[in-house]
Amino acid sequence: MPLDEVEQSIPSVTKPPSGRRLRALVICAHLRPGRARLRSRHFLQPLTGVHIGSLIDPQRFDVKLHHEDWHGPFDPAQTAGYDILFLSGLQADFDRMRQLSYFFRGTGTVVVAGGSIR
């Protein structure tokens, strides 16, 4: 489904409070074996989050990107205040995506998830 159709189908995303841009967050989820809270600073990182973020209208949204392999696990205490969350991950990251979705939906954030999941 194209992003403009997603936006039109969700009232909280199509009608922002006057005077402010909506807040969008793109998280590339990553769950290491054993759930270790490690980071990788390898120069070759997936560009999925950057690609998704580049498709969001910067006139309407304040976009933040978070890649869990580079930045480390996203802190669930920081979930409030976002209007829409885009989650991306691989099959091995699905459990982590479900965890993040649970925390964000609890704050009223619209969650859109995808990736290489069978």
FENQUI-V783298 format. One record per residue. RES is the residue in one letter. PSI is psi in degrees with one decimal (* if undefined). OMEGA is omega in whole degrees, 0 to 359 (none if undefined). BURIAL is + if it has 24 or more other C-alpha atoms within 12 Angstrom, else -. Layout:
res->{RES:RES}
psi->{PSI:PSI}
omega->{OMEGA:OMEGA}
burial->{BURIAL:BURIAL}
//
This chain:
res->{M:P:L:D:E:V:E:Q:S:I:P:S:V:T:K:P:P:S:G:R:R:L:R:A:L:V:I:C:A:H:L:R:P:G:R:A:R:L:R:S:R:H:F:L:Q:P:L:T:G:V:H:I:G:S:L:I:D:P:Q:R:F:D:V:K:L:H:H:E:D:W:H:G:P:F:D:P:A:Q:T:A:G:Y:D:I:L:F:L:S:G:L:Q:A:D:F:D:R:M:R:Q:L:S:Y:F:F:R:G:T:G:T:V:V:V:A:G:G:S:I:R}
psi->{128.1:151.1:-38.0:-31.9:-38.0:-47.2:-42.5:-25.7:-6.1:104.6:-39.1:-20.3:-27.7:-20.5:80.9:154.5:139.1:143.1:1.2:152.6:149.0:154.1:123.2:141.2:134.0:120.0:125.4:104.0:146.7:127.5:111.6:152.3:136.0:4.9:29.2:139.9:57.3:160.5:154.9:127.8:25.8:137.9:-21.6:99.6:152.1:145.4:11.2:-46.5:-41.8:-40.8:-47.8:-47.0:-35.7:-18.0:-8.1:133.3:111.9:-12.9:-27.7:-24.2:140.0:110.2:133.1:139.2:142.0:117.2:113.6:-25.6:-32.5:-48.8:-16.4:171.0:138.8:134.7:115.9:-20.7:-11.2:20.8:-18.5:149.5:-1.5:141.1:-34.0:141.6:132.1:122.6:136.4:143.0:176.0:175.2:-43.1:-18.8:1.7:-41.6:-41.7:-39.3:-38.9:-40.9:-49.9:-41.1:-43.0:-47.7:-43.3:-40.3:-29.6:-20.2:3.0:7.8:138.3:130.9:128.7:123.6:148.3:-179.2:-163.4:79.9:124.7:*}
omega->{178:184:181:176:176:181:182:183:184:184:183:180:183:182:181:173:184:175:179:174:175:179:178:178:176:179:169:185:177:179:181:175:181:179:179:181:182:176:176:178:178:185:181:180:177:181:183:181:178:180:179:180:181:180:181:183:182:176:182:187:168:189:175:178:177:178:188:178:181:185:186:183:177:182:180:178:182:186:184:172:179:179:181:180:173:179:176:179:178:180:181:182:186:179:178:178:177:178:181:178:179:181:182:178:177:178:179:179:174:183:175:184:178:180:180:183:180:none}
burial->{-:-:-:-:-:-:+:-:-:-:-:-:+:-:-:-:-:-:-:-:-:+:+:+:+:+:+:+:+:+:+:-:-:-:-:-:-:-:-:-:-:-:-:-:-:+:-:+:+:-:-:+:+:-:-:+:-:-:-:+:+:+:+:+:+:+:+:+:+:+:-:-:+:+:-:-:-:-:+:-:-:+:+:+:+:+:+:+:+:-:-:-:+:+:-:+:+:+:+:+:+:-:+:+:+:-:-:-:+:+:+:+:+:+:+:-:-:-}
//
